[in-house]
Every structure is written in structure tokens, then in C-alpha cells.
Amino acid sequence: MNKSVGVIGLGYVGLPLAIEVAKKGISVIGIDIDKSKIEALNSGKTSIEDINIGDLKTLTENGRLEVTSDYSKIVLCDILLVCVPTPLSNERVPDLKPMLAAIRSIAAYLKPKTLVIIESTVATGTTRNTVLPLLEELVNFPANEIEVAYSPERVDPSNKVWSLQNTPKIVSGITQSSKLRAIEFYSNFISEVIECESVEIAETAKLLENSFRFINISFINEFGIFCNALGIDINQVVKAAGTKPYGFMEFYPSIGVGGHCIPVDPIYLSDKARQVGSPIRMIELADQINRDLPSYFVSRAEKKLNGLEGKKILVVGVSYKPNISDVRETPVFNLISALRNKGAQVSWHDDLVKKFNGEESTQLSNNFDLAIIATAHDYLDWSKIGNLPIITSRSSL
Ligand SMILES: NC(=O)c1ccc[n+]([C@@H]2O[C@H](COP(=O)([O-])OP(=O)(O)OC[C@H]3O[C@@H](n4cnc5c(N)ncnc54)[C@H](O)[C@@H]3O)[C@@H](O)[C@H]2O)c1
């Protein structure tokens, strides 16, 4: 059993991981540069839905999980799990700044042989060609005592079936020793750990998984536009196609892709693909379709109401998918902006999100000309909007 594990970045990936490891009886030090987050966690608060607050409180109170912004604490750790964001810049290209900052902070206190496992999603080659050389440059011990592994996180917030424990985890390491140590570590709390031959294979597998989802979501959304033109219900089409027992996977229409992973990770892949002179055009097309989707719903609203100037529109659900409060990269932001640009008076309702863009969630009611159901949370009581005309992203009709 390991003495102590450090988790760097306590967000949607790092916090559940830190709690899971601590619940296995391993001492965990969770580090985040966001001091307000550390303060909240220390008082047993988090906005991440999947976290059991009882577990968080127990573990922080009994010291099994220490959360802090103080990187010097990592001297106590044998294993570090790096779960910092890997976003896009304003120019929509991979932004490794948070990762590089975390690696620099780690390097200042890293001990020889402490295993550094990167869990953040990165482009192929980043672990070997960016993370490792930076550590080699900054640590004050021989490079052959640096141990680095890569194991991408596959958490799906609010998924009640697939959790951290029962979702198979792929693992690889720069050296055989780092790979075997990482496999041994994850085997403590994950039911199936799968070895990849190289860190590049593990990095690329993660990008493939998320790009597959990205392309299929965009495809089904464009397919929904086609079904709308035909006047048929896409859900019935997908259900019928889904009866084929092989070679088909069901995807359903939505307001588009959002969150920190699906709209972002494929861009890491397509950026890398361009760098090596082998563009993946499917990703670029899917990205375009996804980004055009809010304007498609605006044009449907415009048609339904005979113009949008002065029309009162209620947008229901602003998070990027049902039953979570995460608004990162939510396509609903662009939907609301585009409706307002056309002169509509837009209010929105989402009791999970409550505050968004400096505005507050309004009550569900029928006091509008139209409701656009962007994200259909389970808690919503549709009787409150009565007979209001609706457009829903979950249907082509
Ligand atoms: N959210 C998901 O569902 C999901 C799923 C699989 C993989 N991932 C990947 O995992 C990584 C983390 O994603 P997330 O959703 O947890 O992000 P997040 O934004 O929820 O959390 C990241 C945390 O890291 C902290 N942080 C930023 N820079 C730091 C630094 N230098 N040192 C310490 N802490 C720092 C931030 O304050 C934040 O609390 C990303 O690469 C993402 O693509 C996310």
C-alpha cells in the first residue's frame, strides 16, 4: 500500500478520485491553486453533483484527505495524480498553460522515484515530449529517478451506471517500472486496469474515445435537422435502427456538445493531426456542425413565431447536459446570445445552475411566447409551462 497520494487539481476529475483513493485507506493530499475552492472543500462544500458530501466531510475531518494550495506538501507523496484542466485558448488551440504550471510547481518539491501520473487529456506525445523534459530540466536529482505514467480519466459526471470503480482504466508509463507501479496503484480501487504498450497509445486512445462521441453527436444532430425537414421523428428512427444487434450505437439529438471534454479533446487531436500533416477532417466538420447548432434552433424559433423581435422566449436548461450543473462550453450560451441578437427577450430557467452569466434562473411558467427546451433535466415539471408552444432539442419535430 502506498504511503501517500497527491491529487493535483480538485475539479470534476480530481476531487472524486481523491475521495475514492482516500476511502481505500490511503492518505491523500489534494492540491488546488483555487483558494476559494480549498476553503469550500474544507467546510464540506462542493458544486460537483457526484460527490457524497458525507464522505467529503468525514475524510477531511479525520485527516485522511487533506486539501490545500500548498505544493510543498507533495514531498510526503509517493504518487501524484495530475488532473488539471487542458482547455482551448481563445484562438481555439490547445492551451497547456495549466499543465505546465502544475508540472513546474511539482518539480519544485518532487522526490526521486515519486510516480507522477498524468490523468488530464493531452495530445499524443505530450507526456514524453513535454512533461518529462520539463521535469528533467527542473528537478535537482538524476533524470533516471523521474517516474512518469499516463492514465486518462474516463469519468462521466452524473452517470449512475459507470463509476470510477467499474469503468476500465487504461494505463501506460514512460518506463516499465512506472507503468507497473501505476497498474498496481489503480488496481487497489478500479476493477479492471488495462495496460497500453506506450504512453502515446494511451493518450491517443483517450482522444479517439472522445472524438468518436463528438463526431457521432454532431452527426445525429445534423441528422435531426434532416428529419425535421422531412417531418419525421428522429427518436423513432434511432430507436428503430437501434434494434440492430451489431454495428450500430444509439445517439440522440441535443442542443449540441458541451463540457470540458467532448468539445475540447477532439481539437487536441485535430491540432496534432495537422502538425503531423495528416488532418482528421471529420473532427473539423463535426466542430462546425456543433457550433452552427444554436443558430439552427434560432431559425426554427424565428419561423415558429414569425420573427423574434420583442418576443418573449423561455430557454429551459442551460447546463450542457441533463441533470448536472456544469455550464462549461455549454452551447446554450450561444443560443441565448443569438436569440437576443435577433431582438428576442430571453429568460432562462435552470434550478441546478441557478446563476449563469450574471443572471438568475427564472421560474418555469407559461408567461412567454415560446419555450425552447435546451437541456431537459429530470426534475422539470412540464405542467408549469402549460400549453406554451415549444421547440425541444431532444426531438426533430
Ligand atoms: N470533466 C470531465 O468529465 C472529464 C472527464 C475525463 C477527463 N477529463 C480531463 O481531466 C482534466 C481535468 O478536467 P476537470 O473537468 O476535472 O477540470 P476542472 O476545471 O473541473 O478542475 C481542474 C482543477 O484544477 C485546478 N488547477 C488549475 N491549474 C492548477 C495548478 N497549476 N495546480 C493545481 N490545481 C490547478 C483548477 O482550479 C480546478 O479546480 C482535463 O484534462 C479534462 O479534459 C475531464
Ligand as a Chemical Component Dictionary entry (heavy atoms), coordinates in Angstrom:
data_LIG
# 
_chem_comp.id                   LIG 
_chem_comp.type                 NON-POLYMER 
_chem_comp.pdbx_formal_charge   0 
_chem_comp.three_letter_code    LIG 
# 
loop_
_chem_comp_atom.comp_id 
_chem_comp_atom.atom_id 
_chem_comp_atom.alt_atom_id 
_chem_comp_atom.type_symbol 
_chem_comp_atom.charge 
_chem_comp_atom.model_Cartn_x 
_chem_comp_atom.model_Cartn_y 
_chem_comp_atom.model_Cartn_z 
_chem_comp_atom.pdbx_ordinal 
LIG N1  N1  N 0  -14.894 16.718 -16.581 1  
LIG C1  C1  C 0  -14.892 15.504 -17.095 2  
LIG O1  O1  O 0  -15.935 14.881 -17.200 3  
LIG C2  C2  C 0  -13.586 14.855 -17.578 4  
LIG C3  C3  C 0  -13.624 13.508 -17.927 5  
LIG C4  C4  C 0  -12.457 12.883 -18.335 6  
LIG C5  C5  C 0  -11.276 13.616 -18.438 7  
LIG N2  N2  N 1  -11.261 14.946 -18.138 8  
LIG C6  C6  C 0  -9.985  15.663 -18.242 9  
LIG O2  O2  O 0  -9.442  15.818 -16.930 10 
LIG C7  C7  C 0  -8.762  17.076 -16.813 11 
LIG C8  C8  C 0  -9.368  17.889 -15.673 12 
LIG O3  O3  O 0  -10.718 18.176 -16.004 13 
LIG P1  P1  P 0  -11.775 18.662 -14.925 14 
LIG O4  O4  O 0  -13.099 18.577 -15.590 15 
LIG O5  O5  O -1 -11.556 17.983 -13.625 16 
LIG O6  O6  O 0  -11.347 20.204 -14.783 17 
LIG P2  P2  P 0  -11.868 21.213 -13.636 18 
LIG O7  O7  O 0  -11.740 22.563 -14.238 19 
LIG O8  O8  O 0  -13.175 20.762 -13.096 20 
LIG O9  O9  O 0  -10.816 21.023 -12.478 21 
LIG C9  C9  C 0  -9.465  21.333 -12.620 22 
LIG C10 C10 C 0  -8.963  21.903 -11.302 23 
LIG O10 O10 O 0  -7.559  22.130 -11.454 24 
LIG C11 C11 C 0  -7.237  23.318 -10.748 25 
LIG N3  N3  N 0  -5.965  23.822 -11.257 26 
LIG C12 C12 C 0  -5.720  24.540 -12.381 27 
LIG N4  N4  N 0  -4.405  24.763 -12.512 28 
LIG C13 C13 C 0  -3.799  24.187 -11.434 29 
LIG C14 C14 C 0  -2.454  24.083 -10.995 30 
LIG N5  N5  N 0  -1.451  24.619 -11.690 31 
LIG N6  N6  N 0  -2.218  23.431 -9.842  32 
LIG C15 C15 C 0  -3.226  22.896 -9.104  33 
LIG N7  N7  N 0  -4.514  22.964 -9.471  34 
LIG C16 C16 C 0  -4.786  23.594 -10.630 35 
LIG C17 C17 C 0  -8.413  24.231 -11.001 36 
LIG O11 O11 O 0  -8.503  25.237 -10.027 37 
LIG C18 C18 C 0  -9.578  23.241 -10.932 38 
LIG O12 O12 O 0  -10.105 23.147 -9.617  39 
LIG C19 C19 C 0  -8.862  17.724 -18.183 40 
LIG O13 O13 O 0  -7.737  17.370 -18.944 41 
LIG C20 C20 C 0  -10.102 17.070 -18.779 42 
LIG O14 O14 O 0  -10.071 17.079 -20.193 43 
LIG C21 C21 C 0  -12.390 15.571 -17.681 44 
# 
loop_
_chem_comp_bond.comp_id 
_chem_comp_bond.atom_id_1 
_chem_comp_bond.atom_id_2 
_chem_comp_bond.value_order 
_chem_comp_bond.pdbx_ordinal 
LIG N1  C1  SING 1  
LIG C1  O1  DOUB 2  
LIG C1  C2  SING 3  
LIG C2  C3  SING 4  
LIG C2  C21 DOUB 5  
LIG C3  C4  DOUB 6  
LIG C4  C5  SING 7  
LIG C5  N2  DOUB 8  
LIG N2  C6  SING 9  
LIG N2  C21 SING 10 
LIG C6  O2  SING 11 
LIG C6  C20 SING 12 
LIG O2  C7  SING 13 
LIG C7  C8  SING 14 
LIG C7  C19 SING 15 
LIG C8  O3  SING 16 
LIG O3  P1  SING 17 
LIG P1  O4  DOUB 18 
LIG P1  O5  SING 19 
LIG P1  O6  SING 20 
LIG O6  P2  SING 21 
LIG P2  O7  DOUB 22 
LIG P2  O8  SING 23 
LIG P2  O9  SING 24 
LIG O9  C9  SING 25 
LIG C9  C10 SING 26 
LIG C10 O10 SING 27 
LIG C10 C18 SING 28 
LIG O10 C11 SING 29 
LIG C11 N3  SING 30 
LIG C11 C17 SING 31 
LIG N3  C12 SING 32 
LIG N3  C16 SING 33 
LIG C12 N4  DOUB 34 
LIG N4  C13 SING 35 
LIG C13 C14 SING 36 
LIG C13 C16 DOUB 37 
LIG C14 N5  SING 38 
LIG C14 N6  DOUB 39 
LIG N6  C15 SING 40 
LIG C15 N7  DOUB 41 
LIG N7  C16 SING 42 
LIG C17 O11 SING 43 
LIG C17 C18 SING 44 
LIG C18 O12 SING 45 
LIG C19 O13 SING 46 
LIG C19 C20 SING 47 
LIG C20 O14 SING 48 
# 
